[in-house]
């Protein structure tokens, strides 16, 4: 189906500018990571995620979505949420494990690329309520928030366990990106429309909570989102399916 033309042709540049800003921020993050400024790199990844979210919103608001924009966004996402966090985590801790550190960091890039490619070919056939596999921005933001969360850890724990935890987390995130685990996309607004006041209060409370301790609660939030996928896919969804199968028999009895 061809895209509808925007009101003004100049609107086409707006979402692409947001994508370019995301790409540029990721590039700065890589430079900061090389210079040893790991926290700045983590913040750059978070800002890239912000710009990545804005480009889609702007494209929909201005009716300026295009196939070119989709491809450009995917390429920028691979750099911002694949290459940048991989370089950051390797220079931060995983380099201590030699080849294993290289492989675990590289997995973030290759699995991220596979995740983006699969998303592009399945975007019209998969339900918009869920993502199939962990979204690559969520993977990158989890690692970025881990960097910001690390100062809260005791120094002895950070020195002894954190490097191994980074290797394990990188591998887990990579495998989740190419898995069939379902993650909420938050694109379905039917629940929000049905309970507008409750949804507004919930969002405000979550914002206040995270804003009070962003470095601490940001990491906890993303860990909760990562765990929500396996819990829904392997516990809640089978229970719902079994319940639906029992309902007809219950009615017949």
C-alpha positions in Angstrom: 0.0 0.0 0.0 1.6 3.3 -1.0 2.2 5.9 1.6 0.0 8.9 1.7 1.7 12.2 0.8 2.3 14.6 3.6 0.9 18.1 3.7 4.2 19.6 2.9 7.1 17.8 1.2 9.5 19.4 3.6 8.1 17.3 6.4 10.0 14.3 5.0 13.2 15.7 6.5 11.9 15.9 10.1 11.9 12.2 11.0 15.1 11.7 9.2 16.7 14.5 11.2 15.6 12.7 14.4 17.2 9.5 13.1 20.4 11.4 12.2 20.4 12.9 15.7 20.2 9.3 17.1 23.0 8.2 14.9 25.2 11.2 15.8 24.6 10.7 19.5 25.6 7.0 19.2 28.8 8.1 17.4 29.6 10.4 20.2 29.0 7.6 22.7 31.4 5.4 20.9 34.1 8.1 21.0 33.4 8.6 24.7 33.7 4.9 25.4 37.1 4.8 23.6 38.2 7.7 25.8 37.2 5.8 28.9 34.1 7.9 29.6 31.8 5.0 30.0 29.0 6.9 31.8 28.8 9.5 29.0 28.5 6.7 26.5 25.6 5.2 28.5 23.8 8.5 28.6 24.4 8.8 24.8 22.7 5.5 24.2 19.7 6.6 26.3 19.5 9.9 24.3 19.7 7.9 21.1 16.7 5.9 22.3 14.8 9.1 22.9 15.5 10.3 19.4 14.7 6.9 18.0 11.3 7.1 19.6 10.7 10.6 18.4 11.4 9.9 14.7 8.5 7.4 14.5 6.2 9.8 16.3 7.1 12.7 14.0 6.7 10.6 10.9 3.2 9.6 12.0 2.1 13.1 13.1 3.3 14.7 9.8 2.2 11.7 7.7 5.8 11.5 6.3 6.6 7.8 6.7 8.5 6.3 3.8 10.3 3.1 2.9 13.5 5.1 2.8 12.9 6.3 6.4 12.3 2.7 7.6 15.6 1.5 6.1 17.5 4.5 7.4 16.1 4.0 10.9 17.1 0.4 10.9 20.7 1.2 9.9 20.9 3.9 12.6 19.4 1.5 15.2 22.1 -1.0 14.5 24.8 1.5 15.2 23.1 3.2 18.1 21.8 0.0 19.9 24.1 -2.6 18.5 27.6 -1.3 17.9 27.6 1.4 20.6 26.6 -0.8 23.5 28.9 -3.6 22.3 31.9 -1.2 22.3 30.8 0.2 25.6 30.4 -3.1 27.4 33.7 -4.5 25.9 35.8 -1.5 26.9 34.1 -1.4 30.3 34.4 -5.0 31.5 34.1 -7.9 29.0 37.6 -7.3 27.6 38.9 -9.0 30.7 37.6 -12.3 29.4 39.6 -12.3 26.1 37.9 -14.2 23.3 34.8 -14.8 25.4 34.5 -11.1 25.9 34.9 -10.4 22.2 32.3 -13.0 21.3 29.8 -11.9 23.9 30.1 -8.3 22.8 29.9 -9.1 19.1 26.8 -11.2 19.7 25.0 -7.9 20.6 25.8 -6.6 17.1 25.0 -9.7 15.0 21.8 -10.6 17.0 20.7 -7.0 16.9 21.1 -7.0 13.1 19.1 -10.2 12.9 16.4 -8.8 15.2 16.1 -5.7 13.0 16.0 -7.7 9.8 13.3 -10.0 11.1 11.3 -7.0 12.4 11.4 -5.3 9.0 10.1 -8.4 7.1 7.4 -9.3 9.7 6.1 -5.8 10.5 2.9 -6.3 8.5 2.2 -9.9 9.6 2.9 -9.7 13.4 0.5 -8.3 16.0 1.3 -4.8 17.0 0.5 -5.6 20.6 3.7 -7.6 21.0 7.3 -7.7 19.7 8.7 -11.1 18.8 12.1 -11.1 20.5 13.5 -8.4 22.7 13.6 -5.0 21.0 17.2 -3.9 20.3 16.7 -0.5 22.0 15.6 -2.3 25.2 18.7 -4.4 25.1 21.0 -1.3 24.6 19.2 0.7 27.3 19.5 -2.2 29.8 23.3 -2.2 29.4 23.4 1.6 29.6 21.4 1.6 32.8 23.7 -1.1 34.2 26.6 1.3 33.7 24.7 4.0 35.6 23.5 1.5 38.3 27.0 0.1 39.0 28.1 2.9 41.5 25.3 1.6 43.8 27.0 -1.8 44.1 29.6 -2.4 46.8 33.1 -2.0 45.5 34.1 -5.6 46.3 31.0 -6.9 44.5 31.5 -4.7 41.5 35.2 -5.8 41.1 34.6 -9.5 41.5 31.2 -10.2 40.0 30.3 -7.4 37.6 32.7 -8.4 34.8 31.2 -11.9 34.6 27.7 -10.6 35.0 28.3 -8.3 32.0 29.4 -11.2 29.9 26.4 -13.3 30.9 24.0 -10.4 30.5 25.3 -9.6 27.0 24.8 -13.3 25.9 21.3 -13.4 27.4 20.2 -10.2 25.8 21.6 -11.3 22.5 19.7 -14.6 22.6 16.5 -12.9 23.7 16.7 -10.6 20.7 16.6 -13.5 18.2 14.1 -15.6 20.3 10.4 -16.0 19.9 9.7 -14.5 23.3 6.9 -12.0 23.2 7.4 -8.5 24.7 4.7 -5.9 25.1 5.0 -3.2 22.5 2.9 -0.6 24.4 1.4 0.4 21.0 -2.1 -0.9 21.8 -4.0 2.0 23.4 -7.3 0.3 23.8 -6.7 -0.3 27.5 -5.6 3.3 27.9 -8.7 4.6 26.2 -10.9 2.5 28.4 -9.2 3.6 31.6 -7.8 7.0 30.8 -7.7 8.4 34.3 -6.2 5.3 35.8 -3.6 5.1 33.0 -2.7 8.8 33.4 -2.2 8.4 37.2 -0.1 5.2 36.7 2.1 6.9 34.1 2.6 10.0 36.4 3.5 7.8 39.4 6.0 5.8 37.4 7.6 8.9 36.1 7.9 10.4 39.6 9.3 7.1 40.9 11.9 6.8 38.2 12.8 10.5 38.3 13.5 10.3 42.0 16.3 7.8 41.5 16.8 7.4 37.7 20.1 5.5 37.9 18.8 3.0 40.4 15.2 2.5 39.2 16.0 2.8 35.5 18.0 -0.5 35.6 15.4 -2.2 37.7 12.7 -1.1 35.2 14.5 -2.6 32.2 15.3 -5.8 34.1 11.6 -6.1 34.9 10.8 -5.6 31.2 13.3 -8.3 30.2 11.8 -10.8 32.7 8.3 -9.9 31.6 8.8 -11.6 28.2 9.7 -15.1 29.4 7.1 -14.9 32.1 4.3 -14.0 29.7 5.5 -16.4 26.9 6.1 -19.5 29.0 3.8 -19.0 32.0 0.9 -16.7 31.4 0.3 -17.5 27.7 0.1 -21.3 28.2 -2.3 -20.8 31.2 -4.5 -18.6 29.0 -4.5 -21.1 26.2 -5.4 -24.0 28.5 -8.1 -21.9 30.1 -9.6 -21.2 26.6 -9.5 -24.9 25.8 -11.3 -25.8 29.0 -14.1 -23.3 28.5 -16.1 -25.2 25.8 -16.0 -28.4 27.8 -17.1 -26.5 30.9 -20.1 -25.2 29.0 -21.1 -28.6 27.7 -21.0 -30.1 31.2 
